[in-house]
Amino acid sequence: MQLNAVDTAARLSVAPMMDWTDRHCRIFHRLMSRETLLYTEMVTAPALVRGGAVHLLDYSPEEHPVAVQLGGSDPEELAQATKLCVAHGYDEVNLNVGCPSDRVQSGTFGAVLMKDPGLVAECASAMIGAADGVEVTVKCRIGVDDQDPVVVLPNFLDRVTGAGVRRFAIHARKAWLQGLSPKENRDIPPLDYPLVHRMKAERPDLHLSINGGIHSLDEAARHLAAGMDGAMIGRAAYHQPADVLMTADSRMFGRPDPFNDPRDVVRAMLPYIEAHVSAGGKLAQVTKHMLGVFAGQPGARHWKRVLSERAHKPGAGPELVEAAMMELA
Ligand SMILES: Cc1cc2nc3c(=O)[nH]c(=O)nc-3n(C[C@H](O)[C@H](O)[C@H](O)COP(=O)(O)O)c2cc1C
């Protein structure tokens, strides 16, 4: 398989997570890894096209390589949304076929689309037609409800590949559309890594990333050794960002790591924080994504407590971040 620069970055990616992987979070993650592919939160095509909420696509140039995730199920609307994403300069446009939340189900998009691979193929084809050569990818589950993943997943991949998609991220568990909350749907349905590994073995021409329950770079590396093209990490990257991202460049990409000490990462965030606060933003909007950076280190609890209790207060700024770091060993 011929890899382009974004495929290469997808060796490791931080998963799209609503309310978590916003632009502040991505700036912070990007400081720790220059190479890892970062995903936006899901942006819905109706919000962009009908609601005119194009500001949802704003990001900073230093976030590259960065992929935008779209939610939707109307091919024409997704095509228009894709055009907007491409005009903003995103490196990839990803379609969400994995998110089980009620709100998303009511608009017929997200994981419920696993039941309609023909519609996903139509959506993907319309998006590719509008993408001006920017890669269109799909993030999916292995199935939903009482579907049999062994039957459904290969069929889904083949139908959507037929529309021209060649890169997928697969969350290796089913979603139950009734009866489980979105949070439970990320934990309760069992993971089936062997099935996803087999999809890759049987489809060497596709670029497949595996997602779900990967806690560390060691685990990510094991999936790559098993033949996967990429590992996508969500919650662990958010809650232990330094553990997952600070050595990602050397371990996953053979490149030098930007920082060895999480305190230096925090210091490097200060100018960004200063600019954000000066422009009228709240400190907590940025620091809420940084609470886990010292996870496992002495003083980590103090760091978290100071920021959780005080960063939302009026006037809080970079000096609070420096003060919160004082107790660290
Ligand atoms: C807070 C939160 C929000 C999420 N939002 C999205 C989303 O917008 N789009 C999506 O495809 N997946 C979303 N997910 C699912 C993640 O992308 C990922 O598939 C899931 O958490 C499993 O990976 P993990 O075990 O590494 O966390 C979300 C997960 C969390 C925890």
The ligand as an SDF file (V2000), in Angstrom:
LIG
                    3D

 31 33  0  0  0  0  0  0  0  0999 V2000
  -16.1720   11.8730   25.9910 C   0  0  0  0  0  0  0  0  0  0  0  0
  -16.1710   11.0640   24.7280 C   0  0  0  0  0  0  0  0  0  0  0  0
  -16.7090   11.6130   23.5630 C   0  0  0  0  0  0  0  0  0  0  0  0
  -16.6960   10.8930   22.3680 C   0  0  0  0  0  0  0  0  0  0  0  0
  -17.1320   11.4960   21.2130 N   0  0  0  0  0  0  0  0  0  0  0  0
  -16.9950   10.8470   20.0180 C   0  0  0  0  0  0  0  0  0  0  0  0
  -17.2700   11.5060   18.7850 C   0  0  0  0  0  0  0  0  0  0  0  0
  -17.6120   12.6890   18.7330 O   0  0  0  0  0  0  0  0  0  0  0  0
  -17.1160   10.7910   17.6450 N   0  0  0  0  0  0  0  0  0  0  0  0
  -16.7170    9.4730   17.6450 C   0  0  0  0  0  0  0  0  0  0  0  0
  -16.5690    8.8700   16.5750 O   0  0  0  0  0  0  0  0  0  0  0  0
  -16.4330    8.8500   18.7890 N   0  0  0  0  0  0  0  0  0  0  0  0
  -16.5450    9.5070   19.9700 C   0  0  0  0  0  0  0  0  0  0  0  0
  -16.1710    8.8860   21.1250 N   0  0  0  0  0  0  0  0  0  0  0  0
  -15.6460    7.4990   21.0730 C   0  0  0  0  0  0  0  0  0  0  0  0
  -14.1230    7.5280   20.9170 C   0  0  0  0  0  0  0  0  0  0  0  0
  -13.7370    8.1370   19.7070 O   0  0  0  0  0  0  0  0  0  0  0  0
  -13.5570    6.0880   20.9600 C   0  0  0  0  0  0  0  0  0  0  0  0
  -14.0720    5.3610   19.8630 O   0  0  0  0  0  0  0  0  0  0  0  0
  -13.9490    5.3420   22.2330 C   0  0  0  0  0  0  0  0  0  0  0  0
  -13.7420    6.1440   23.3950 O   0  0  0  0  0  0  0  0  0  0  0  0
  -13.1160    4.0450   22.3790 C   0  0  0  0  0  0  0  0  0  0  0  0
  -11.7380    4.3280   22.4270 O   0  0  0  0  0  0  0  0  0  0  0  0
  -10.9370    4.3360   23.8340 P   0  0  0  0  0  0  0  0  0  0  0  0
  -11.2600    3.0390   24.5450 O   0  0  0  0  0  0  0  0  0  0  0  0
   -9.4860    4.4430   23.4550 O   0  0  0  0  0  0  0  0  0  0  0  0
  -11.4450    5.5130   24.6060 O   0  0  0  0  0  0  0  0  0  0  0  0
  -16.1790    9.5750   22.3370 C   0  0  0  0  0  0  0  0  0  0  0  0
  -15.6360    9.0340   23.5190 C   0  0  0  0  0  0  0  0  0  0  0  0
  -15.6280    9.7700   24.6990 C   0  0  0  0  0  0  0  0  0  0  0  0
  -15.0070    9.1610   25.9430 C   0  0  0  0  0  0  0  0  0  0  0  0
  1  2  1  0
  2  3  1  0
  2 30  2  0
  3  4  2  0
  4  5  1  0
  4 28  1  0
  5  6  2  0
  6  7  1  0
  6 13  1  0
  7  8  2  0
  7  9  1  0
  9 10  1  0
 10 11  2  0
 10 12  1  0
 12 13  2  0
 13 14  1  0
 14 15  1  0
 14 28  1  0
 15 16  1  0
 16 17  1  0
 16 18  1  0
 18 19  1  0
 18 20  1  0
 20 21  1  0
 20 22  1  0
 22 23  1  0
 23 24  1  0
 24 25  2  0
 24 26  1  0
 24 27  1  0
 28 29  2  0
 29 30  1  0
 30 31  1  0
M  END
$$$$
